[in-house]
Amino acid sequence: MKVFNTMTRQKEEFIPLEEKKVKMYVCGPTVYNFFHIGNARTFVVFDTIRRYLEYRGYEVKFIQNFTDIDDKMIKRAKEDNITVKELGDKFIEEYYKDADALNIERASVNPRATEYIDGIIDFVKELIDRGYAYEVDGDVYFHTKRFKDYGKLSGQNLEDLQAGARINIDERKKDPMDFAVWKSQKPEEPAWESPWGMGRPGWHIECSCMAYKLLGETIDIHAGGSDLAFPHHENEIAQSEARTGKPFAKYWMHSAFVNVNNEKMSKSLNNFFTAREILEKYDPDVIRLFMISGHYRTQINFSMESLESTKAAMDRLCNSISNLENLMEETKQERLMDEENVYLKTLDEYKDKYIERMDDDFNTADAVSVIFDLIRDINTNVKVSSSKELIKYCLNLIKELGKPLGILQKSQKGTLEQQVEDLIEKRQQARKDKDWALADKIRDDLKAQGIILEDTPQGIRWKRI
């Protein structure tokens, strides 16, 4: 198995620190609002990667944190006239609702930053003792120039980063690129006692502490959206490795952005969608299929047209499952026939191709193509005369390959008949409208699913071939 490592900018053989065990940390949401479709892609991507690692026999300890104390949360809590904790409780619950709806598996642990305050204080103390951090008026800053490898993840030296970054000018800092690991309390803000007075953690230190506490000094995979590579992950590396003197993570993985109608998603452009809004209109399988339709390191373009196209593709997959489930009830042949043994080997080749694609840096786009090829083959070769044993094997294989992707696990029993009748009605309307191209396409699509239409004096009839 090969994984693209952001740190080295190349694909590397995946060899975990401990055989067949993976320690994986993915940066989770700041819980002050519903998560949007950009967040959803990150969550779906790394849920898929975690699922696939488990499919390949790895035991995965998967940590995804909740940031439940930061400037955005404090601002939103004031606006809503509730405490920061109440805000966090509310949107953690809402996160689980949407994540569960998207068939995202629960993490091994979802730590909250506020549950690790003592550990964070100990972490900051140790950075000060080692000369990597300093206190000014109750604030504690990490001294970036003391960490000689600062910038190695983003591939820039400190001077370049300093020139290109938007930095809050603070004359109290030794260097403009120094970042806060502990912040002194401001009026009406939540705060905890510390050796430097009342205050709260800086954002970056939270993940370093939780990863250290739950997974140890060095982990296998640290992941998140590409927007986190700098400064968040860069700063995590600096403070973690300054404390332990050991590599923080062996592999760094980042998922690409989601554009909306070929523009970057932003509230100012009014093209901002939450996952919940999209879940109200589309089946979770459709949304997941859309999110994994491109390689995770490639930007995807979100639009209602692209979702409709994905829905049509998912309908084809679900119709094929429904067709197989119906064939299972109709066929009289129980046991596998001799000629079907040869066909089973053909089916196994699709599984081999699927694993080959996913082993190549989790190439979900190509893996999905393999599933469509498999479905096309089954539609052509599995008929009402096939054995129950073969049909069951086909159903199980489709579900097996769909499971790591988080799709195709639901029974489609009883849905095919209604869908076929709806398509026949749509075709009849197309013929009345003299839209021969659409009418022919519907007929051909049905034929590809093993269904043919017959004109009779009583109207259109259909049957399986």
N, C-alpha and C positions, 0 to 999 in steps of 0.2 A: 504494500500500500504506500502511495506517495502523497505528501501533503505540501502545499505551497506555504513556506515560512516567510512571513513579512520581514522578519529580521534579516534573513539571508537573501531574500528576493529570488528564491528558486525553490523548485520542488525537491523535497528530501524524502528519503525512505522513512516511514513512520516506525520508530522503535521507541516504545514507552519506557519510562525509567524502571518500571517493574513489569515483568512479563505478563501479558494479557490483562493488565490493569491500567486504567487511564484516569488521571486526575485532571479535571477540566473545569475552568472558571470562565464564566461568560458575564460580562457587565450587563446588569439588568436596568430597569427603568427607575427614574426619579419619580416618585409616586405623588404627583400633584395634579394629574389629569389622566384621561383615558389615553392609552397608547395609540399612535398613529400608524399608518401603513408602512412607513419606513422602519419604525421599531418592529412591526409585525414581521417584516422580511428577516430582520436579524434573528428574532426569536424562532421563526420557522426554520431558517437555515441551520442554526446550531442545534435545534431540536432534531432535525433530520440527520445531521452529522453524528450526534449522540446515538440516535436510533441505529444508524448504520454500523457504528463501532460495536454496538451490542449485538447486532445481527451477525457480525463477523467474529463474535466470540469474546469480545473484551468486556470486562467488568468496569463500568464507568461510574465514577463518583462525580456527579455533575452539580456544580454550585452556581447559582445565579442570584445575585444580591438585589436588595431593594435599597436605594438611597432614600432615606426617610428624614434627612435633615440637610437642607442647603438653602441658598438664597431664594430660589424659585418657590420652595415650599413655604418659607416664612412669609413671602409676599402674598401667596395665594391664601394661606391661612388667615392673614389679616383681612383680606378682601372678603372672605367667607365668614369672618367673625367666629372662627373655631380655633382650637389649638393645633399646633403642627402635628401632634400625635393623632388627633382625631382625623385630620386630613390624610395622614399616612394610612391609618386603619381603613378609611373609606376607599382609597384608590388601590390599596393592595387587594381588597376584596373584589373591586371592579376588574383589576388585572386578571385575577384568577378566573372570573366569569368569561372574559374574552379569550384568554389563553386556553382554557378548557374547551371553549366552543371551537377553537382552531385546532383542536386535537394535539395541543402542545403538552407533552408529558411533564408532570411535576418534577422539579429539580430534587436531587437528593436532599439538599438544604437550600432554603431561601432566606439567608441571613439579612437582618435589618441592621443598618449602620448603628443605630442608637442602642442596640444590644451589645455592642463591642466597645463602648466608651473606655472602659478600664484597659482593655488591650491596646487601644489606640494611644492612650496616654503613656503606657509603657513603651510603645513603639517610638513615640516622639522623644521620650526621655533618652532612649538608647541612641537615637540619631544625634541628640545634643552631646551625649557623653562621647560619641565617636568623632565629634567635630564636624558633622554633616548638617547640623541645624543650629540655629541661634534664636534667642528670644529678644523681642523689642516691644516694650510696653504691653505685655500680655499676649502678643502675637508671636508665633514661632514659624520661622521660614526655613525651608530647605535651601542650602547653599549649593547651587548647581555647579559652580566652578570647582567645587571640591570633589565632585564625581567626574572622573576623567572621561568616562564613556558616555556622558550625556549627549543624546542626539543619535545614538546608534540605531534605534528603531526607525526613526524618520529619515536616517541617512544624511543628516546635515551636521555641521559642526556648530558649536555654541554661538559663534559670531554670526553665522548665517541665520540661525534661528532667531537671535536677538533682533537682527535687522528686519526680518520678515514678520515677526509676531506682533499682535496687538497686545500691548502690555500696560497694565495699570501702573502709572508712574507713582512710586512711593519712595521718597528720599530716605526713609528709614532702612530700606533694604540695602544689603551690601552690593547686590547686583540686580539689574532690572528683571532678569529671568528667574530670580529666586521666587519660589511659590510657597503659599501658606500650607503648613501641615496642622496648625492649630490657630483658631481665630478668637480674639478676645470678644467678650460679650458686648453687644450694642443694646441700647434701651429696648425693652420689651421683647428681646429675643430669647429663645430657649438656651440654657447654658448648663454646664456641668463643672464641678470643682476640679481644679487641676493645680499642679505646682506653679503655674503661671497666672493663676487667678481664674475666675469664672470664664468659660468659653465653650467652644464647640469644634469638632474636627473640620479640617479642610477636606475638600471632595476627594482628592487623589489618595489620601492616606487611608480612607475607609476600605477601599478594595484591597490594598496591600495587606492591611491587618486581617481582614476576613479570609483572604486566600491563605495567609500564613497560619491562622488559627485552625482552619478547616482542612487544609490540604498539605501544609508543611512548607519548608523553605523553598523547594523547587517543585514546580508542577509541570505536567506534560503539555497541556494546551491552555493558553489564555486567549480569549476571543472577544469580539464585539464588532460594532459597526466601524466602517473605515474612518468616520469622523473622530473616533476615539484614539486613533493611533498617536496623534499629537494634539494637545499636550498630555492627555490623561494617561495613556499607556506608557509614554516616555517617562512621565513623572513617577508612575508606579515602579518602573524598572529601577530608576535612580534611587528611590528611597528604600526599596526592598533589598536591592543588591548592596546598598551602602550599609544596611543593617547586618546582613548575613554573610556578605562576601562570596555568595554563591549565585549562579544564574537563577533568575526569578522563574522563567518559563522556558521550556525546550522549543516549543513551537508557538508562534504568534499567528493568529488567523483573523482576517477582517473581511466582512461582507460589504458589498458595494451599495451605493445609494439607490433609492427609488425616485425616478423623475415622474412628474405628473404632466401628461400631455406635452412631453419633451421639454419641460421646464423644471427647474429645481423646486421641490415642494416647499412652500412657505406660507405663513399666515398672511403676509402682505399681498401676495398674489391671489389670495382666496382660493387656493387649490390644495387645501389641507384637508385630508380625510382621516378620520379615526377608523380603527379596525372595526369598532362596533357599528359604525354607519354602513360599512361594506358588508358586514355579517347580516345586516337586516335585509340585504338584497340578494346575496349569493350564498350558496352552500359552502361550508368550510372546505370541502374537498376541492371546489373550484378555486378558492382563494389560495390554498396551499399549492395546487398545481400551477397557478400563475406565478407564485413566489419562487418556485423551483424550476420554472421553465427556462431560465437562463442560469449559467454558471454563477455560483455565489460571489465570485470576484468581478462579475460583469454587471454594470448598471442595467436595470430593467425599466421600461417605460409604462407607467400606470395610466390607463384610460378605461372608460366604460366600454369602448369598442374592443379593447384587448381582453377585458374580462368576459365579454359576450363570446368572443372567439374561444376563450379557454372553456367557457361553459359548454359550448358546442362540442369541444374535444372531450370533455369529461362525460357528456351525454353518450358519446360513442362508446366510451369504455364501460359505462354503467349499463348501456343497452346490451353489450356483449355478455356481461355478467348475468343480466336478467335472462338472456337467451339461453345461456348454459344452465341456469337454475330451472328453467322450464323444460329444457331437453332432459334434464335429470329425471323429471317426473314422467315424461312421455316415453322414454326409451324402454324397450322390453329386455334388452341385452344387459345382463348383470356383469359378467366377468370380462376381463380384458381379452380381446381377440389377438391372434398371432400377428396380423399385419399392424395392429396398433402398438405393439412393442417397438417396432422400428420408429414409429411416429413419436413415441416417448423420448427417444434419444434426440430427435430434432427439437423437441420442446426444451430439453435440458441445455441445449446449446444457447438458447436465449438467456437462461439463468447465468451461464458462464460469461456471456457478453455483458450482461447487466453488472455482474461483479467486477469485470474488467474495467468498465466505465466508471463505476463508483470508486474503485481502488485508485483511480487516477485523479486524485485531489477532489473526490466527492463530486464528480461531474453529473449532477442530477439531470441536466438538459439532455445529455446523451442517454442516460439511464431511462428517462421517460420515453425517448424515441424507441428504445428496445422494447418497452412494454407495449407501445402501439404496434410495433412489428409483430410481437407475439400475438396480440389480439387479432390482427389481420389474418395471421396464419390460422389461428383457431377458428375464426369465422368461416374460413374457406374449407377447412378439413374436418371439423367436428359437426356431425349432423344427428338427426333423430335416430339414425341407425347405429350410431356409436354406442359403446358400452358405458354403463354408469361409472365404472372404474376409471375410464379415460376422462369422462366429463368431470368427475370429482377431482382428478389430478390437475386438470386445466384450471378449475376454480381455485384450488389450493395454491397453484403456482402464481396465478395473478395476485392473490391476496398476499402471498409470501413476498413478492417483489414490490407490492404496494406498501407494505407495512413500514419499512424503513423511511419511506417518503411521507408516511402519515395519511395515506389515501387508500381508497378501494377496499375498505374493511366492512362496509355495510352490505347486507343482503339487498338485492334489487327485486326480490320476488313480487310478482304482481304488477310491476311498473311497466314492463315491456308492452303488454297489450294496450294499455291506455296511450303510451307514447306512439305506438304504431298507428292507432286509430287517429290520433291527433295529426300525425304526418300525412296520413291519407287524406284527411280533411283539408290540410294545407295544400296538398298537391292538387286536389280537385278545384280549390279556389284559384290556384296558379293557372290551371288549364282554362278556367272560365275567363281569367284575365289575359289569356294568350301569352302567359309568361312561360314559354316552353322550356327555357333553360332551367328555371327553378323546378318545374315539374319533373324534368329528366334527372336533375340532381337528387331530388328526394327519392325517386325510384332507384337510382344507382346506389345511394347511401343505404337504403333498405336491403338491396341485393347484397351489398358488402357485408351486411350483418346476417346473411343467410335467409332473408325474407323476400319472397317474390309476390307481386301483385297480379291478380287475375280479374279481367273484366267479365262479369256475368250479368244475366238479365236482372238479377236482384241487386246489382251494384258491384262495387269493388270488394273483392275478397283477398285475403292474404294467407300465405302458408309458409312454413319453413322448408328449406331444401336440405 
